Amino acid sequence: MNFAREGYLFIGIAAAAAVSTFAVALARRSWALWLLAVVITIIALWVAYFFRDPERTGERGSQIVVAPADGKLILITEIDEPNFVGGKALRLSIFMNVFNVHVNRYPVDGTVEYVHYNKGKFLNAAAEKSSLENEQSSVGIQSGPYRILVSQIAGLIARRIVTYSRIGDHAAQGERMGIIRFGSRVDVFIPTDSKLRVKLGALTTAGTTVLAELPPR
């Protein structure tokens, strides 16, 4: 199993805490410490599980949009997106709970032409207004004739958004673009006349699930 590099420190601290508590419990022969050691070990295993980073494969192509995140498709909305798209766009919102893989991936191939970090609130990421008010990082990709925007949005528990993208980078469909720690949401903005291949409420797998087919240009 691969792990996201952002999790190495947390995994190491949790593992060290578990080993240390077991050592103290063994030395003192205390059932209370044994119980504490078991609890800490369970927490350490969960921390490693949270930062897992499995390889992903699936359908690829210039006319499709793959999911940028694991989770549940909670909103499909047509909105105005002035910052990168410059007009109407279809926004697909994927909510990630604490049990989902939190590594995010590029939905399309192209060139990164826009990167913007916006400080904000930490409202429930499933709420509609979180897309406007919450702390977030947005990446705009020029993919052939299409302008595709991906926004990583913090949530109630999430306090750290990591975006690997830099302007001028090549965005490879399905490859890693960042991570959000501890529950959050990712929005992807696509042309309004795209053909959806998922329905509201669908469970998505980053880099694997096809969200939509882009319109011919």
C-alpha positions in Angstrom: 0.0 0.0 0.0 1.3 3.5 -0.9 0.8 6.4 1.4 0.6 10.2 0.6 3.9 11.9 1.5 1.9 14.5 3.6 0.9 11.6 5.9 4.4 10.3 6.7 4.9 12.5 9.8 1.4 11.7 11.2 1.9 8.0 10.6 5.3 8.1 12.2 4.1 9.9 15.3 1.0 7.6 15.7 3.2 4.5 15.3 5.8 5.8 17.8 3.1 6.6 20.3 1.6 3.0 20.0 5.0 1.3 20.4 6.0 3.5 23.3 2.7 2.8 25.1 3.1 -0.9 24.6 6.6 -0.7 26.0 5.5 1.1 29.1 2.6 -1.3 29.6 4.9 -4.2 29.4 7.4 -2.7 31.8 4.7 -1.8 34.4 2.4 -4.8 33.7 -0.6 -2.5 33.8 -3.9 -3.6 32.2 -5.0 0.0 31.9 -1.8 0.8 29.9 -2.4 -2.3 27.8 -5.9 -1.0 27.0 -4.5 2.4 26.2 -1.9 0.9 23.9 -4.6 -1.0 22.0 -6.6 2.2 21.6 -3.6 4.1 20.3 -2.7 1.3 17.9 -6.2 1.5 16.4 -5.8 5.2 16.0 -2.4 4.7 14.4 -3.9 2.2 11.9 -6.7 4.6 11.1 -4.1 7.4 10.4 -2.3 5.2 8.0 -5.6 4.2 6.4 -6.5 7.8 5.9 -3.3 8.7 4.1 -3.4 5.7 1.8 -2.7 6.5 -1.8 -3.6 3.6 -4.1 -2.7 3.6 -7.8 -5.6 4.3 -10.1 -6.4 3.3 -13.6 -9.4 3.7 -15.8 -10.8 5.1 -19.1 -8.7 8.0 -20.5 -9.3 10.4 -23.3 -9.4 14.0 -24.4 -13.3 14.0 -24.5 -13.9 12.7 -21.0 -13.7 14.1 -17.5 -12.7 11.7 -14.7 -13.5 12.2 -11.0 -10.9 14.3 -9.2 -11.9 12.8 -5.8 -13.2 9.8 -4.1 -16.6 10.4 -2.4 -20.2 11.1 -3.2 -21.6 13.4 -5.9 -23.8 15.7 -3.8 -24.5 18.6 -6.2 -24.9 19.2 -9.9 -25.5 22.9 -10.6 -25.2 25.3 -13.5 -23.5 28.5 -12.3 -21.5 31.5 -13.5 -17.7 31.0 -13.0 -16.0 34.3 -13.7 -12.4 33.6 -12.5 -11.2 31.0 -15.0 -14.1 29.6 -17.1 -15.4 33.1 -17.7 -19.0 32.3 -18.1 -21.6 29.5 -17.5 -20.3 26.2 -16.2 -21.7 23.0 -14.9 -20.4 22.4 -11.3 -20.2 18.8 -10.0 -19.5 18.6 -6.3 -17.9 15.6 -4.6 -18.0 15.3 -0.9 -15.3 13.3 0.9 -15.8 11.8 4.3 -13.0 10.8 6.7 -13.0 7.3 5.3 -12.4 8.2 1.7 -9.0 8.4 0.0 -8.2 12.1 0.1 -5.6 12.3 -2.7 -7.1 14.4 -5.5 -6.4 13.8 -9.2 -6.5 15.8 -12.5 -9.8 15.2 -14.3 -8.4 16.0 -17.8 -5.1 16.4 -19.7 -3.9 19.9 -20.4 -1.8 22.8 -19.1 -2.3 24.5 -15.7 -3.1 28.1 -16.5 -4.6 29.2 -13.2 -3.8 28.5 -9.5 -5.5 30.5 -6.8 -5.7 30.0 -3.0 -8.6 31.7 -1.2 -8.7 31.9 2.6 -12.2 31.5 4.1 -14.4 29.8 6.6 -14.7 26.1 7.6 -18.4 25.4 7.1 -19.9 22.0 6.4 -18.4 21.1 3.0 -21.7 19.5 1.9 -23.5 22.9 2.2 -24.1 24.9 -1.0 -22.6 28.1 0.4 -19.3 26.4 1.2 -18.2 26.7 -2.4 -18.2 30.5 -1.9 -17.3 31.0 1.7 -14.9 28.2 2.6 -11.2 28.1 2.4 -10.2 26.6 -1.0 -7.6 26.2 -3.7 -8.6 26.3 -7.4 -6.7 25.0 -10.4 -7.6 25.9 -13.9 -6.6 23.6 -16.8 -6.6 24.5 -20.5 -7.5 21.1 -22.1 -7.6 21.6 -25.8 -10.5 24.0 -26.4 -11.9 23.5 -23.0 -11.3 25.4 -19.7 -11.8 23.0 -16.8 -11.6 24.3 -13.2 -11.1 22.1 -10.1 -11.6 23.5 -6.6 -10.4 21.8 -3.4 -12.6 23.1 -0.6 -12.0 22.7 3.2 -14.7 21.5 5.5 -15.6 21.4 9.2 -12.7 19.1 10.1 -10.3 19.8 7.1 -7.7 22.4 8.0 -5.0 21.8 5.4 -5.3 21.9 1.6 -2.2 20.9 -0.4 -2.1 21.7 -4.1 0.9 20.4 -6.2 -0.1 22.4 -9.3 1.9 25.4 -10.6 1.1 27.6 -13.6 2.7 26.0 -16.7 2.6 22.5 -15.3 1.3 19.6 -17.5 -1.9 18.2 -16.0 -2.0 14.4 -16.8 -5.5 13.0 -16.5 -5.8 10.7 -13.5 -2.4 11.8 -11.9 -2.1 13.4 -8.5 -2.8 17.1 -8.1 -3.0 17.4 -4.3 -4.6 16.3 -1.0 -7.0 17.6 1.6 -6.7 16.5 5.2 -9.7 15.1 7.2 -13.0 15.5 5.3 -13.8 18.0 2.6 -15.1 18.6 -0.9 -13.9 18.9 -4.5 -15.8 20.8 -7.2 -15.1 20.4 -10.9 -16.4 22.9 -13.5 -17.1 21.7 -17.0 -19.0 23.0 -20.1 -22.7 23.2 -19.6 -23.4 21.1 -22.7 -21.3 18.2 -21.5 -23.0 14.8 -21.4 -23.1 13.5 -17.8 -22.3 9.8 -17.2 -23.1 9.8 -13.5 -26.2 10.7 -11.6 -26.6 12.7 -8.4 -25.7 10.6 -5.4 -23.2 8.4 -7.3 -20.1 7.2 -5.5 -17.0 8.3 -7.3 -13.4 7.0 -7.4 -10.7 9.5 -8.2 -8.9 8.9 -11.5 -11.3 6.1 -12.4 -15.0 7.2 -12.5 -15.9 9.0 -15.7 -18.1 12.0 -14.7 -18.9 13.3 -18.2 -18.2 13.5 -21.9 -17.1 16.9 -23.2 -19.1 18.4 -26.1 -17.6 18.4 -29.6 -15.8 21.6 -30.6 
